[in-house]
Amino acid sequence: MTDDREARARDAGSLRASLARRFGEEFAVDPGLQGVDTLARIASRRVQRRYLSRAIEPALLRLLCACALSGPSKSDLQQADIVIVRERATRDAIADLLPEMPWVREAAAFLVFCANGRRTPRIAALRGKPFPNDHLDLFFNATVDAAIALTTFMHAANAVGLGCCPISVIRDHAAAVSAMLGLPERVIPVAGMTVGWPAEPGQISPRLPLSLTLHEDRYDEGEFAQQIDAYDRRRAGIQALPQRDVARWGEAAFYGWSEDKARQYARPQRTDFGAFVRAKGFRLD
């Protein structure tokens, strides 16, 4: 019993420390709270981009995918799919599209999480029923299902000691990746995922304050500019960011998260993605 209390106290301390680093505030955590160990793992999640050269057993990867697909699904429609990219040639071809991300090639495993808007209309046709819901909601529901599966996979992988890094930039090459994976009409890649045994602890990324992102009864941004500035300065004290696009914007005397995101999205990104989604058969009206 003493060992159990000590473990709960350690987990509660870890949870408090992780949340303080994330949000810059202190949280009261009862060591007797059921599931405090799980909360501590969630709060301490780190993106992992460097991995050991250690394989992942296929049975374990399949188990984690089953856990991922056990997550919530809109109306039990089950509109998410996972593609495990095992063929070396295919993985290398995807990695060649993303030279700034060598971990795509180096990780023990690479997965692609897909939104599947194909299955439900096919089931309707199979059962001789009309399908009057061929509009934006079909795309939206399938994409959210894929995002839930991705997040659930990360929690499952972290629970067994694996590290992950989501790769949303595959949508920069959505048509090419779709062709490589043989994705049919109304099935699109939402994000990739590198998976492996971590080679280093990784960092806890600070998040925006809850005063900006957590609301009660009514949406309220409060003192937006001041809160963003405070977050920029808190985060800069923890995690320095390399300055983006200096040739265009110059060297900033102070470079915070908001300046980084503003520069990142000052250039057009994925302007052809809507056309790709429509070409895959989704209606977005």
TORZA-781008 format. One line per field, with one value per residue: x, y, z of N, C-alpha, C in turn; residue number from 1. Coordinates in steps of 0.1 Angstrom, whole numbers, m for minus. Layout:
<rs>
n.c1: [X; ...]
n.c2: [Y; ...]
n.c3: [Z; ...]
ca.c1: [X; ...]
ca.c2: [Y; ...]
ca.c3: [Z; ...]
c.c1: [X; ...]
c.c2: [Y; ...]
c.c3: [Z; ...]
nr: [NUM; ...]
</rs>
This chain:
<rs>
n.c1: [8; 20; 39; 21; 9; 32; 38; 15; 18; 41; 32; 13; 29; 44; 24; 15; 39; 43; 20; 24; 46; 35; 13; 20; 9; m1; m15; m39; m36; m49; m34; m48; m65; m83; m68; m46; m21; m24; m33; m10; 8; m5; m3; 24; 32; 53; 66; 84; 112; 136; 149; 157; 176; 158; 135; 99; 77; 56; 31; 27; 24; 1; m16; m16; m28; m53; m62; m62; m83; m103; m113; m136; m163; m180; m214; m211; m201; m176; m153; m126; m94; m63; m31; m4; 28; 48; 64; 96; 104; 81; 80; 104; 99; 79; 94; 113; 98; 97; 122; 131; 124; 139; 133; 111; 120; 137; 125; 112; 86; 61; 31; m1; m28; m62; m90; m122; m146; m160; m170; m196; m215; m213; m223; m249; m257; m254; m274; m296; m305; m312; m288; m287; m268; m245; m225; m207; m206; m201; m174; m163; m170; m156; m130; m126; m130; m107; m87; m93; m86; m59; m50; m57; m41; m15; m16; m19; 5; 25; 19; 31; 57; 67; 75; 61; 55; 34; 27; 17; 23; 23; 0; 7; 15; m7; m20; 1; 9; m16; m18; 4; m3; m25; m51; m86; m115; m129; m114; m89; m56; m50; m30; 4; 24; 52; 68; 85; 111; 121; 150; 159; 148; 130; 109; 86; 62; 53; 20; m7; m22; m48; m66; m71; m79; m97; m131; m160; m194; m196; m178; m147; m121; m107; m80; m65; m41; m23; m22; m12; 14; 25; 25; 43; 66; 70; 72; 95; 114; 117; 118; 135; 129; 139; 145; 123; 123; 141; 152; 131; 116; 134; 157; 143; 143; 132; 119; 91; 66; 42; 51; 65; 45; 29; 47; 51; 25; 23; 29; 13; m3; m10; m29; m40; m54; m82; m91; m80; m94; m120; m116; m113; m138; m153; m180; m182; m201]
n.c2: [m12; 12; 16; 20; 44; 60; 59; 71; 96; 104; 104; 124; 146; 146; 152; 178; 192; 189; 202; 228; 235; 234; 254; 275; 279; 269; 238; 222; 189; 160; 133; 110; 108; 89; 73; 90; 84; 80; 105; 119; 108; 117; 145; 149; 144; 142; 153; 131; 130; 118; 86; 53; 27; 4; m22; m23; m47; m64; m74; m58; m32; m36; m41; m16; 0; m12; m3; 24; 26; 20; 43; 71; 75; 93; 90; 62; 56; 50; 61; 63; 52; 34; 33; 12; 18; m3; m12; m6; 10; 26; 40; 54; 69; 86; 99; 112; 133; 149; 163; 178; 165; 141; 121; 107; 88; 75; 64; 36; 28; 39; 55; 62; 82; 81; 98; 84; 87; 71; 46; 48; 58; 36; 15; 24; 21; m7; m16; m8; 19; 54; 81; 110; 127; 137; 159; 187; 178; 150; 149; 164; 149; 124; 133; 143; 118; 105; 122; 117; 90; 92; 107; 90; 68; 79; 82; 55; 45; 60; 50; 24; 31; 40; 66; 93; 112; 134; 139; 163; 176; 159; 165; 185; 172; 157; 144; 129; 112; 99; 85; 68; 52; 40; 50; 51; 67; 93; 87; 101; 112; 123; 128; 118; 96; 92; 65; 52; 39; 61; 81; 101; 122; 143; 173; 191; 210; 243; 256; 278; 300; 289; 308; 319; 297; 281; 282; 295; 291; 314; 325; 340; 361; 379; 400; 400; 407; 412; 388; 371; 382; 378; 350; 345; 354; 339; 314; 317; 318; 292; 276; 282; 295; 290; 316; 323; 326; 349; 364; 376; 389; 399; 401; 396; 415; 404; 373; 356; 330; 338; 355; 337; 319; 338; 344; 319; 314; 334; 328; 313; 282; 249; 255; 241; 221; 220; 216; 190; 175; 177; 165; 140; 132; 142; 164; 197; 216]
n.c3: [0; 8; m13; m34; m27; m28; m55; m67; m56; m69; m96; m94; m88; m112; m131; m122; m126; m154; m164; m154; m169; m195; m194; m178; m152; m119; m110; m89; m78; m68; m53; m48; m69; m92; m119; m122; m130; m158; m166; m161; m180; m203; m201; m202; m227; m255; m287; m308; m327; m331; m332; m319; m335; m336; m341; m344; m333; m355; m345; m323; m334; m349; m328; m315; m335; m335; m310; m315; m334; m318; m307; m302; m326; m350; m348; m349; m374; m383; m399; m404; m415; m414; m429; m429; m438; m452; m473; m484; m506; m511; m487; m489; m511; m502; m482; m498; m507; m486; m477; m455; m433; m420; m403; m412; m430; m412; m390; m371; m379; m402; m406; m422; m417; m426; m440; m445; m467; m482; m475; m462; m482; m499; m484; m481; m508; m510; m493; m506; m502; m502; m504; m492; m481; m493; m489; m474; m448; m448; m456; m434; m411; m416; m416; m390; m376; m385; m373; m346; m344; m349; m327; m306; m312; m307; m279; m271; m282; m267; m242; m242; m244; m268; m292; m311; m341; m356; m391; m408; m431; m453; m466; m483; m505; m513; m535; m547; m526; m521; m546; m544; m523; m532; m527; m529; m545; m526; m503; m484; m475; m443; m423; m418; m397; m378; m360; m333; m311; m286; m290; m274; m246; m255; m257; m237; m251; m246; m241; m253; m229; m207; m203; m228; m243; m230; m222; m205; m207; m225; m254; m250; m256; m241; m230; m257; m273; m253; m239; m258; m262; m236; m235; m257; m245; m223; m235; m250; m231; m225; m248; m275; m308; m342; m364; m391; m426; m430; m450; m462; m441; m423; m394; m364; m333; m310; m311; m311; m305; m318; m338; m353; m362; m376; m397; m408; m420; m437; m463; m491; m486; m495; m515; m534; m522; m518; m544; m548; m529; m539; m564; m555; m551; m531; m520; m513; m505]
ca.c1: [0; 29; 44; 11; 8; 43; 36; 5; 24; 51; 24; 6; 39; 47; 13; 16; 51; 40; 10; 30; 54; 26; 4; 25; 2; m1; m28; m40; m38; m51; m27; m57; m74; m82; m62; m36; m9; m28; m33; 4; 13; m11; 2; 38; 34; 63; 68; 96; 117; 148; 146; 167; 175; 151; 123; 87; 71; 43; 20; 25; 19; m13; m24; m18; m38; m66; m65; m65; m96; m113; m117; m149; m165; m192; m226; m206; m199; m163; m149; m111; m85; m48; m23; 9; 36; 59; 73; 107; 104; 71; 84; 115; 93; 73; 105; 119; 89; 98; 136; 133; 120; 146; 127; 101; 128; 145; 117; 109; 74; 54; 16; m9; m42; m70; m105; m129; m160; m164; m177; m210; m223; m213; m232; m262; m260; m254; m286; m307; m311; m307; m277; m289; m259; m233; m221; m195; m206; m194; m159; m159; m171; m145; m117; m126; m128; m93; m80; m95; m78; m45; m47; m58; m29; m4; m17; m16; 20; 32; 17; 40; 71; 70; 74; 54; 55; 25; 33; 6; 28; 20; m11; 14; 17; m18; m23; 12; 7; m28; m15; 14; m10; m37; m63; m97; m123; m134; m105; m78; m46; m51; m17; 13; 29; 64; 67; 97; 116; 128; 165; 161; 135; 121; 105; 72; 59; 43; 7; m14; m28; m62; m75; m74; m84; m108; m141; m172; m206; m195; m164; m141; m107; m100; m70; m59; m27; m14; m20; m3; 27; 29; 28; 55; 78; 71; 77; 109; 123; 117; 121; 139; 125; 148; 137; 118; 122; 148; 154; 119; 111; 145; 160; 135; 150; 126; 112; 82; 57; 32; 58; 69; 33; 26; 56; 48; 13; 24; 30; 2; 0; m20; m39; m47; m60; m96; m93; m77; m105; m131; m113; m114; m152; m161; m187; m179; m211]
ca.c2: [0; 24; 17; 25; 58; 67; 59; 81; 109; 107; 107; 137; 156; 147; 159; 192; 198; 190; 212; 241; 239; 237; 265; 286; 280; 257; 230; 213; 175; 151; 121; 99; 108; 77; 75; 101; 80; 82; 119; 123; 105; 126; 159; 149; 139; 149; 149; 125; 130; 110; 72; 42; 17; m8; m25; m25; m60; m61; m76; m46; m21; m39; m39; m1; 4; m16; 6; 37; 25; 19; 56; 75; 76; 100; 81; 49; 55; 44; 67; 64; 41; 36; 25; 10; 18; m13; m13; 4; 19; 36; 49; 63; 79; 97; 107; 121; 145; 157; 162; 186; 156; 128; 111; 99; 77; 68; 59; 22; 26; 51; 52; 73; 82; 85; 100; 76; 91; 61; 34; 50; 57; 22; 7; 28; 14; m21; m19; m2; 31; 67; 87; 124; 134; 139; 173; 190; 170; 137; 152; 168; 137; 115; 139; 143; 105; 102; 129; 110; 78; 96; 111; 78; 60; 85; 79; 41; 43; 65; 41; 13; 36; 45; 80; 96; 126; 135; 146; 169; 181; 151; 171; 193; 162; 148; 136; 120; 102; 92; 76; 58; 42; 34; 55; 52; 79; 97; 84; 110; 112; 134; 130; 107; 94; 84; 58; 45; 39; 74; 82; 112; 125; 152; 185; 194; 223; 252; 259; 290; 300; 285; 320; 321; 286; 274; 292; 290; 297; 323; 326; 353; 362; 387; 409; 391; 410; 411; 374; 365; 387; 371; 336; 345; 357; 327; 303; 320; 315; 277; 270; 292; 291; 296; 326; 319; 335; 361; 371; 384; 396; 405; 395; 402; 416; 394; 363; 347; 320; 345; 360; 325; 315; 348; 342; 306; 315; 346; 323; 304; 268; 239; 262; 231; 210; 219; 209; 176; 169; 176; 155; 126; 128; 149; 176; 206; 226]
ca.c3: [0; 8; m26; m43; m24; m33; m70; m69; m53; m80; m107; m92; m90; m126; m137; m119; m133; m169; m167; m152; m181; m206; m193; m170; m140; m110; m109; m77; m82; m57; m56; m48; m80; m100; m133; m122; m138; m172; m168; m161; m193; m214; m199; m204; m241; m263; m300; m309; m340; m331; m327; m318; m346; m329; m348; m337; m337; m363; m337; m314; m342; m352; m315; m313; m345; m330; m299; m322; m341; m307; m302; m306; m340; m352; m351; m351; m388; m385; m412; m404; m419; m412; m438; m424; m450; m449; m484; m483; m518; m509; m476; m494; m521; m494; m475; m508; m509; m473; m473; m443; m422; m422; m394; m420; m435; m402; m379; m372; m387; m408; m408; m428; m412; m437; m438; m454; m469; m493; m470; m459; m494; m505; m475; m485; m521; m507; m487; m514; m495; m508; m496; m495; m473; m500; m489; m466; m435; m451; m455; m421; m402; m419; m412; m375; m372; m387; m363; m333; m344; m348; m313; m298; m315; m300; m265; m270; m284; m256; m230; m243; m244; m281; m295; m323; m346; m367; m403; m415; m443; m464; m474; m494; m516; m511; m547; m549; m515; m524; m556; m539; m513; m539; m520; m539; m544; m512; m492; m485; m464; m433; m417; m415; m383; m376; m347; m329; m297; m286; m287; m264; m239; m261; m250; m235; m257; m238; m248; m250; m216; m207; m204; m242; m250; m222; m220; m198; m211; m236; m259; m245; m258; m231; m236; m267; m276; m241; m235; m268; m258; m224; m239; m265; m237; m214; m243; m255; m220; m224; m261; m286; m322; m352; m372; m404; m437; m426; m462; m465; m430; m415; m382; m353; m321; m302; m320; m303; m312; m327; m350; m361; m369; m386; m408; m415; m428; m446; m476; m494; m483; m499; m522; m543; m515; m520; m557; m546; m522; m548; m574; m549; m551; m520; m523; m501; m504]
c.c1: [9; 35; 34; 9; 20; 43; 26; 10; 34; 43; 18; 17; 43; 37; 13; 28; 49; 31; 15; 38; 46; 19; 9; 17; 2; m15; m28; m44; m38; m44; m36; m66; m72; m77; m52; m24; m12; m27; m18; 11; 8; m4; 17; 42; 44; 64; 82; 101; 130; 146; 158; 165; 170; 138; 111; 80; 58; 31; 17; 19; 5; m22; m26; m28; m52; m71; m69; m79; m107; m118; m131; m151; m179; m204; m222; m204; m186; m156; m134; m105; m71; m41; m9; 18; 48; 69; 84; 107; 93; 74; 95; 109; 86; 84; 112; 111; 91; 113; 139; 129; 126; 140; 116; 108; 134; 137; 114; 96; 68; 40; 10; m23; m51; m84; m112; m143; m166; m173; m192; m219; m224; m222; m246; m266; m262; m268; m298; m313; m305; m296; m278; m279; m245; m229; m210; m195; m200; m179; m155; m159; m159; m132; m116; m124; m113; m84; m81; m86; m64; m41; m47; m46; m17; m4; m14; m1; 28; 31; 27; 55; 75; 68; 68; 57; 45; 31; 21; 10; 27; 8; m5; 15; 6; m20; m12; 11; m5; m25; m6; 7; m23; m50; m74; m104; m129; m126; m92; m69; m48; m37; m9; 17; 41; 63; 80; 101; 124; 143; 168; 148; 125; 117; 90; 70; 49; 31; 2; m20; m43; m71; m78; m81; m95; m118; m153; m184; m206; m180; m159; m126; m99; m91; m61; m44; m18; m12; m11; 12; 33; 33; 41; 67; 80; 77; 91; 119; 125; 123; 123; 135; 135; 139; 135; 120; 129; 150; 143; 115; 122; 147; 152; 144; 145; 117; 104; 74; 48; 39; 62; 56; 28; 34; 53; 36; 12; 26; 18; 6; m12; m32; m47; m54; m75; m99; m90; m89; m117; m129; m114; m129; m160; m168; m186; m189; m220]
c.c2: [13; 26; 24; 40; 66; 69; 70; 95; 114; 111; 121; 148; 158; 155; 174; 199; 200; 201; 226; 245; 242; 250; 276; 289; 268; 251; 222; 199; 167; 137; 109; 98; 95; 81; 86; 97; 82; 97; 124; 120; 114; 140; 160; 145; 148; 144; 143; 124; 122; 96; 63; 33; 4; m10; m25; m38; m57; m64; m64; m35; m24; m37; m24; 5; 0; m7; 20; 37; 21; 32; 60; 77; 83; 91; 67; 46; 49; 48; 70; 51; 44; 27; 24; 9; 9; m13; m1; 14; 29; 45; 59; 73; 90; 105; 116; 134; 154; 157; 169; 177; 143; 117; 102; 87; 68; 61; 44; 19; 39; 47; 65; 71; 88; 88; 92; 80; 82; 50; 36; 50; 43; 13; 11; 21; m1; m25; m13; 10; 43; 72; 102; 133; 136; 154; 175; 181; 157; 139; 155; 157; 127; 120; 139; 128; 101; 109; 122; 98; 81; 99; 99; 69; 66; 81; 64; 38; 48; 56; 29; 17; 40; 60; 82; 110; 126; 143; 151; 174; 172; 156; 181; 185; 152; 139; 126; 108; 93; 81; 65; 47; 36; 38; 57; 65; 80; 91; 93; 109; 125; 138; 117; 106; 86; 78; 51; 46; 52; 73; 93; 115; 133; 163; 185; 208; 231; 255; 272; 289; 296; 297; 324; 309; 278; 285; 286; 298; 305; 324; 340; 353; 370; 397; 401; 394; 408; 396; 367; 369; 380; 357; 336; 346; 345; 315; 305; 317; 300; 271; 280; 286; 297; 305; 322; 330; 349; 370; 380; 393; 403; 397; 403; 403; 406; 386; 354; 338; 327; 350; 348; 320; 325; 346; 330; 307; 327; 341; 313; 290; 260; 246; 252; 220; 208; 212; 194; 169; 167; 166; 141; 123; 135; 162; 185; 217; 223]
c.c3: [0; m6; m36; m40; m29; m49; m74; m67; m64; m93; m106; m94; m105; m134; m134; m126; m148; m172; m164; m163; m193; m206; m185; m157; m132; m110; m96; m82; m70; m60; m55; m59; m89; m114; m133; m130; m153; m175; m169; m174; m204; m213; m203; m219; m248; m277; m301; m324; m342; m325; m327; m331; m340; m336; m338; m342; m344; m354; m328; m322; m346; m339; m313; m323; m341; m319; m305; m328; m331; m302; m307; m321; m342; m356; m354; m366; m392; m398; m412; m408; m416; m422; m431; m437; m447; m461; m484; m495; m516; m498; m481; m503; m513; m487; m485; m510; m497; m469; m460; m431; m423; m414; m401; m425; m424; m392; m381; m380; m391; m411; m415; m423; m423; m433; m449; m456; m480; m487; m468; m471; m500; m497; m479; m498; m519; m502; m494; m508; m502; m499; m499; m487; m479; m501; m479; m454; m437; m450; m441; m411; m404; m414; m397; m370; m374; m376; m349; m333; m343; m334; m304; m300; m307; m285; m262; m272; m272; m244; m230; m244; m258; m282; m309; m328; m358; m378; m411; m429; m455; m472; m484; m506; m516; m523; m549; m538; m517; m535; m552; m530; m520; m532; m531; m537; m530; m501; m494; m473; m455; m427; m417; m401; m383; m362; m345; m315; m295; m283; m277; m257; m246; m252; m248; m241; m249; m247; m244; m236; m217; m207; m218; m248; m243; m218; m212; m202; m224; m241; m255; m247; m248; m237; m245; m269; m264; m237; m245; m265; m246; m227; m247; m255; m227; m222; m247; m243; m218; m236; m271; m299; m332; m361; m386; m414; m435; m438; m465; m454; m421; m402; m371; m340; m310; m311; m312; m312; m322; m339; m359; m368; m379; m399; m416; m424; m436; m461; m479; m491; m488; m506; m531; m536; m517; m534; m556; m540; m531; m559; m569; m547; m539; m525; m511; m499; m492]
nr: [1; 2; 3; 4; 5; 6; 7; 8; 9; 10; 11; 12; 13; 14; 15; 16; 17; 18; 19; 20; 21; 22; 23; 24; 25; 26; 27; 28; 29; 30; 31; 32; 33; 34; 35; 36; 37; 38; 39; 40; 41; 42; 43; 44; 45; 46; 47; 48; 49; 50; 51; 52; 53; 54; 55; 56; 57; 58; 59; 60; 61; 62; 63; 64; 65; 66; 67; 68; 69; 70; 71; 72; 73; 74; 75; 76; 77; 78; 79; 80; 81; 82; 83; 84; 85; 86; 87; 88; 89; 90; 91; 92; 93; 94; 95; 96; 97; 98; 99; 100; 101; 102; 103; 104; 105; 106; 107; 108; 109; 110; 111; 112; 113; 114; 115; 116; 117; 118; 119; 120; 121; 122; 123; 124; 125; 126; 127; 128; 129; 130; 131; 132; 133; 134; 135; 136; 137; 138; 139; 140; 141; 142; 143; 144; 145; 146; 147; 148; 149; 150; 151; 152; 153; 154; 155; 156; 157; 158; 159; 160; 161; 162; 163; 164; 165; 166; 167; 168; 169; 170; 171; 172; 173; 174; 175; 176; 177; 178; 179; 180; 181; 182; 183; 184; 185; 186; 187; 188; 189; 190; 191; 192; 193; 194; 195; 196; 197; 198; 199; 200; 201; 202; 203; 204; 205; 206; 207; 208; 209; 210; 211; 212; 213; 214; 215; 216; 217; 218; 219; 220; 221; 222; 223; 224; 225; 226; 227; 228; 229; 230; 231; 232; 233; 234; 235; 236; 237; 238; 239; 240; 241; 242; 243; 244; 245; 246; 247; 248; 249; 250; 251; 252; 253; 254; 255; 256; 257; 258; 259; 260; 261; 262; 263; 264; 265; 266; 267; 268; 269; 270; 271; 272; 273; 274; 275; 276; 277; 278; 279; 280; 281; 282; 283; 284; 285]
</rs>
